């Protein structure tokens, strides 16, 4: 190898070389040396050192003019930012790279081309600042990268343009905001073999959920062609969610969820020309329809990429933000960049602000929610960053998409709404870093929201961000978990929305005492299961078309139901793994089932659905048997294929012991055999007959879960929704407490678990005291009642101890 003074090849670089080659190149060198040998594909390359940049500035007498320019920056209003940036960039672009550096670059480029078996290698040329990718800040997107660079001349132009990008308006402002303004920030340039992802796919991956900070997952986004479309937010990417604890087991499927994005555009290389310009080397073309509905990676590639990401995280011992690319010529995957994740690493997960809307209005549009806060204000529709001056402090940006030129403007906004982009788009990354409320990928925000309209942006209702008309009221409660002790009685969660699972897993808990399957069916699946099993009964063409749209891509529409239900349950099971997650099989009433797509063709009209055809009685009936089989298939997939054995199943509204036997037999026919693979099946105790026959139910099931709402209604014979008798609804009624006490006593005698799900133990301290005194194993709370519930349990346990002592 030539004796270089200003060039370091990747095999000469480690992570300690940040001062010489910047964060990006140091990371690439570290991975090339440490991770390439264990099978992680890292394309080779070299770095033009930061010292070369300093020599470039010195030889061209740029130090004093650049220093004077930066000192003249208006740091209050930034009124002269554009002038200073443009002047500084012009100084760089009209300067000459010293001959000794130029010659070394040419020799190094030829050497890299030879190593890769090419006369003129296509390379990616990337800026790498010496204070970049620190744990406290990410310069991602603030400086330039140039792709598909070919030949000496284009390479030299691209390097000079990288130097100039240290003085883009956004880079100057970002350095000032992050308090790097006084540092001597230099720039190194990385020159790396170009992966031909223009002929395949590329994207980004996080080794932590970037919104909730959940650490047991790898989140991958992908698109066809070059990954710039994801970063810029021009497209809605594919997304995969992969579970780390089962990644290394070849017999299990670790993919929790996958979503096919629209991938509207594909970025590819432009035709080669004689031009020496480093610009216009790529073009964005429309993605053909058949490619839009196809995933940009197959499952095997997703698992391989996730394993690599997990190894990279373990190597650096921190959560990472990674760029990947697939070469369409050799069909191999590569890692082209990795940096520390900079948002969740700083988050204090023990103190949380809980936002909750206290009013609702017309829903204007919705998209992907970033964070969990709410903001309101005037909407300001902006077509480009040049219109940024129109935005008043505290207004809400509504635009098509953002790029790094928007950064100074986004800081003044109370919220950001975009038509395009996914969870790893530029708008999403910056919103997380700023802690700003944002909803991306709405599709129609700029057309349905009027300029100047008062709106409310809510990210506090799950993964979907909702934009409402008008300024709505909300409340904020702060929950500090840092000093909260865990009681001996297990506090568990009642959970409906799987999209909140990662966030809720940070709360103090011992698992999920009740996951309601109905939410996933009505919100995600939307179709009545029998409409997928017996579609010939539907005569309305509109409903047939609606079902066809939802099940698009499935040869057998029944698999749509199985996959979506398995996804919902697996996300919750993974979030709380290895703690118990007790999943209640579907407990819709017939009128609720009828509201599902196609449901009216299958459901009976009942005078009193609350006491009618619900729960266990449906599962073994000829009427619903096929639908129950789909539920069982989904649960089998979660437990057996995905290895989430912390899932326990629960049967609701089981009126008789014989009915319990029938349901267990039906489950066994569908491959869910009690005891096999550790499967436990609980029963809900919500009918007085459950308590009167508790000894027999205890011989049949592995645990009891007391549903205090239904048990109270059916013990007192009242409808709690009726205004005329609702005042009589009281879990503290002696008859109700007697039945609860008896249930706990029987469970203890048969040595099976017993818990209670309901609001009363958080609302009524005496009721929590009663349950603890009786020795209940667990109490499950809705998320907003969990902390109060734990406090009530702790107080009750203190009193119980005092009783024992005296």
KEVOMI-577702 format. One record per residue (C-alpha): residue in one letter; x, y, z. Coordinates in steps of 0.05 Angstrom, whole numbers, plus 5000, padded with zeros to 4 digits. Each point is the difference from the previous one (the first is absolute). Example, Ala and Ser with C-alpha at 12.3 -4.5 7.8 and 13.67 -1.06 7.14 Angstrom:
2
A524649105156 S502750694987 
! end
This chain:
806
X500050005000 X502550704983 X502950435056 X494150485011 X500350625043 X492750214993 X496549354986 X498049435047 X496749374972 X494549685042 X504649445022 X504450535034 X494250345037 X496849855068 X494750355041 X505550395037 X501750364935 X494150505004 X504850595006 X503549794935 X494149754957 X493650225034 X494549575031 X497249694937 X506649764972 X502649785068 X493849565008 X500749724930 X507349835012 X498349685067 X494649574968 X504449824940 X505549745047 X495949705056 X493449784968 X501949834928 X503949395025 X493849725035 X495850034937 X496950705000 X500750314931 X503550685003 X502250294932 X507350214998 X502450724994 X504750545025 X499650665037 X503250664979 X502150245070 X497850625037 X507350234997 X499350034924 X494150475009 X504050445047 X505750024949 X494950184946 X497550595042 X507150225016 X502849964929 X494150404974 X500450525057 X492949855022 X500849975075 X499450745016 X494350164950 X495949405025 X501350175073 X497950734989 X493749774963 X497849545057 X501550545052 X495250474963 X494149515006 X493850315031 X498949495055 X493350295022 X495850034936 X504949664953 X498050534950 X506749954962 X500649245002 X498649904926 X505150544980 X505449715045 X498749294976 X500150184926 X506350435007 X503749455039 X498049464949 X502350444942 X506850095033 X500749245005 X497449844930 X504550504965 X506249765038 X504849474974 X501649335032 X507650005011 X503849574951 X502949525051 X493049845026 X497249964929 X505449504979 X498949565062 X492449984987 X501249774928 X504849455021 X495449775056 X493950004953 X503849584949 X502349525055 X492849925025 X497649894929 X505349454990 X498149665065 X492749984978 X501749754930 X498150644963 X503850514959 X495750595021 X496149795062 X493250325016 X500650295069 X495950355053 X503350635028 X497850205070 X501550575047 X502549795069 X500850575050 X504849925059 X494450135049 X494949584962 X496049415028 X501750155072 X495349705052 X497250705014 X498650214928 X499249754930 X502250404940 X496249524956 X497450364938 X503250675018 X505849894952 X500249714930 X501049324970 X501049874926 X498249334968 X501949664935 X506550404994 X504649734945 X507050204979 X505450475029 X496750654979 X493149865028 X503349755064 X504150645011 X493850434987 X495949585049 X505450065054 X500250764993 X492450025004 X500449585064 X504750535028 X495050544981 X494349635034 X503250145067 X497250704988 X492949864977 X495150445037 X497349405038 X507049755020 X502050695027 X493550075039 X500449295027 X507150105025 X497850635035 X493849665031 X504149415024 X505450465030 X505449784951 X500750704972 X506750135035 X503149324984 X504949924943 X495549544960 X503649704941 X497449534947 X502549354973 X497149694937 X498449264992 X500749674932 X496549335000 X498549474948 X492950134975 X495049455014 X495449924940 X493650105040 X497250384940 X498849304972 X497249735066 X498250345066 X502750375060 X497850345064 X501350135073 X499549605064 X499850175074 X502049515055 X494950335046 X492950224986 X501350744984 X493350235028 X499149625065 X507249825016 X498249265005 X506749644996 X498149294980 X498450154928 X503550174934 X495950464956 X501649974926 X497550464945 X501249844926 X498550254930 X501949844928 X506250354975 X504350485041 X498150135072 X500050764993 X492549964987 X499049745071 X504350535033 X496850564959 X493149735015 X498049984926 X497049315007 X496349565050 X504949435012 X499149275017 X500849875075 X502049385040 X500149915075 X504649445023 X500649705070 X507249955025 X499249445052 X497949494947 X504750254945 X505349485011 X495249405001 X499649724929 X493649625016 X496150635018 X497350584959 X502250655034 X496250474954 X494550305043 X496950444947 X501050214928 X496550544962 X500550114925 X501050744985 X497950354936 X507350134979 X497450524950 X506850164969 X506449624985 X506650395000 X505049734948 X506550224968 X499650484942 X503349804934 X507650114999 X502350624964 X506550344983 X498450535053 X504750085059 X494350255043 X498449655065 X492850234993 X494249674964 X503049305007 X493349735024 X492850054978 X493349835033 X495049614959 X493049745013 X499849305030 X495949524957 X493549775034 X502249275004 X506350215038 X496150465047 X496149415028 X506249565005 X504650015062 X507050274987 X503149435041 X497849295011 X499349715070 X506749644998 X503650654982 X496250375055 X502449495051 X507250024975 X500150765001 X497050015070 X505349515025 X505450464972 X496850615033 X499749645066 X507449814994 X501850724984 X496150245061 X503649495044 X506850214971 X498950745017 X496049845063 X494750524982 X493850094959 X501850134927 X497150364939 X502349604939 X499650084924 X499749374957 X499949854926 X498949394956 X504249934937 X495649814941 X505949704961 X502349495052 X493650005044 X504250105063 X498350455059 X504850535026 X500450485058 X502250684974 X499650425063 X498849955075 X499550535053 X497650025073 X492550135008 X499550685032 X492950105026 X497849405041 X506949925030 X498950665037 X492749875020 X498249925074 X495049424997 X498550045074 X496450674995 X494450064950 X495150554981 X493449694981 X495950424951 X492549884993 X494950374957 X494050225040 X496050214938 X499049764929 X498050324934 X500149854925 X505949564980 X503450354941 X505449494984 X504749505033 X506949714990 X505849705039 X500750305070 X506850215026 X500449995075 X493950035046 X498450745009 X494750494977 X500650704970 X495250514970 X500750644961 X499150334933 X501749574939 X505150324953 X500449654933 X507050074972 X502149754931 X507550065011 X505150245052 X500650674964 X492950165025 X502449895072 X499550745015 X492349934998 X500149545061 X498750365066 X502949715064 X495549455027 X496249884935 X499449304969 X503849844937 X495849634948 X504049794939 X501249454950 X506749775028 X506250295033 X507649964989 X505850285041 X498850704971 X493850035043 X503749905066 X500450735022 X492650094984 X497749365035 X502850265066 X494950565001 X494049554989 X495649715055 X498549404955 X501849714932 X495349664951 X502349694934 X496549654942 X505849534988 X505149625039 X500649435050 X502749925071 X507250074976 X498950604953 X503650665011 X493950325032 X499349415049 X507450015020 X500250755012 X493350005037 X502649475048 X506550385011 X496250655013 X494649665041 X494850324953 X493149714988 X499849724929 X495549594955 X503149754935 X497449644939 X492850285003 X499450004924 X495050574996 X501850495055 X501550594954 X493349924965 X495349875059 X503150515048 X499050744984 X505450525008 X498950365066 X495049485026 X500349865075 X501649275009 X502049505054 X505449474986 X499449395046 X505449465004 X497149765067 X495349484970 X504749454978 X504549934939 X494950394958 X500550755004 X493350374993 X498950714977 X493650315025 X496450644980 X500550565052 X504050115064 X498049435046 X501449945075 X504449465029 X503049825067 X507149815019 X501649565060 X507249865020 X501649305024 X506649885036 X501649265005 X507050095027 X498349925074 X494049544993 X501149325032 X496949374970 X494949685047 X499749255015 X493149974967 X501650024925 X497650654966 X498349834928 X497250394941 X493449974963 X501950144928 X495950084936 X504450394951 X506349604980 X503150644974 X500850265071 X503449365024 X507250234992 X498750655036 X496049675056 X505449475011 X504250545034 X494650085054 X500949615065 X496349344988 X500249255004 X497149884931 X493150044967 X494249715039 X495150124943 X501450134927 X493450124964 X500249664932 X493950404976 X504050654990 X504749674950 X494149684963 X495950644995 X505750504988 X505149614959 X496449414968 X493150334994 X496949404965 X495249505032 X503949335002 X494249624969 X500250484940 X506949704986 X497749285012 X493250034964 X500650594951 X494549724955 X494750265050 X501650734985 X495950294944 X501950745005 X505450154947 X502650595040 X501449565060 X503249484955 X504650544970 X501750275069 X502149315024 X504049894937 X503850665011 X501749835072 X502249284984 X504050214938 X506349574992 X497049405036 X498549384958 X495749755057 X496450595034 X499549605065 X507550085008 X498950755003 X496049915064 X505149515029 X506150444984 X497050665024 X497549705065 X506749645012 X503650664987 X495850375051 X500849475055 X507549894985 X501550745008 X496950015070 X503349335018 X506850264977 X499150675036 X499149655068 X504249384987 X501449575039 X494350235047 X493149684992 X495350294948 X493049725009 X496250054935 X492449955004 X496949664940 X495050444963 X494350265043 X495750414953 X492649995009 X495949834938 X498250744987 X507450185003 X501949434953 X494650254952 X503750664995 X506149674969 X500550004924 X495149474975 X497649865070 X492650134986 X499849384956 X501949545057 X497650285066 X493249895033 X495750575026 X499649935075 X495750395049 X505549985054 X506949854969 X503450105068 X496749355023 X499749674932 X504549664950 X506950205027 X506449715027 X500849255008 X493349824970 X502250264932 X506549624996 X497449294995 X493650174963 X499049804928 X498450734987 X506850295021 X504749395002 X503750214936 X501250705027 X502749735066 X504749554960 X503250634970 X501050285070 X503349355021 X504549994938 X502450715018 X501549805072 X503649384976 X504350434954 X501850475058 X501949455048 X502949454955 X502950364940 X502250645035 X501949685066 X496050485044 X498349495052 X498450545051 X493150044967 X494549675041 X492949954973 X493550175036 X492849794987 X494750535014 X492749915020 X500349255012 X493249855030 X500849265018 X505449495014 X497749604939 X500850624957 X507250065026 X501349284979 X497150134931 X504450604989 X506449645022 X498249434953 X498950494943 X506750335014 X503549325000 X496949844932 X503350644976 X506949825028 X499650385066 X500649445051 X500350205073 X506849835030 X503549894933 X505750494991 X498150285069 X493250264977 X495650245057 X492750174991 X496450455050 X492550135008 X496550655016 X496050015065 X494350474982 X493649595010 X497549775069 X499949294972 X507650044992 X500750115075 X494749495020 X503649474958 X507050285013 X502849335024 X498149674934 X502650594958 X506649975040 X501049274979 X499050204928 X503950664992 X507050245020 X497850665031 X494250485016 X499250724980 X494350365035 X496550494954 X497150465054 X495550414953 X496049414972 X500149635066 X497050615035 X494650094947 X497949285000 X500249925075 X495750615011 X495849884937 X500950694971 X502350344937 X505550495020 X498750404936 X492850145020 X499350695032 X494149755040 X503849475040 X507450174990 X500350315070 X499349295028 X506249764964 X505249895056 X505849515003 X500150135075 X493149675007 X500649425051 X497149504951 X505350174948 X505649995051 X497649325025 X500649714930 X506950304990 X502349745068 X497449304983 X503650004932 X506750185033 X498949465053 X498849464948 X506050224958 X504549965061 X497449315017 X501449744929 X506650394996 X498250374937 X501150744985 X494350505012 X499850724979 X494950564992 X499050494942 X496250645014 X499950735019 X497849925072 X506949855033 X502850664973 X493850425014 X498349705068 X505949895048 X495649575046 X498649524943 X507549924986 X500849885074 X494649464998 X503449644941 X506950025032 X497349745067 X496849424963 X506749834968 X498550124927 X506049874955 X499350584951 X495850614984 X499650284929 X498950744986 X498850444941 X506450394984 X497450665027 X498149685066 X506349575010 X504150475044 X494250165046 X498449265002 X507149825021 X499950535054 X493549715027 X502949294999 X506350235037 X495850355053 X495749385007 X506249555008 X502650465054 X493549935039 X500049244990 X507149965028 X497950435060 X494249515012 X504749414998 X504950335047 X494650165051 
! end
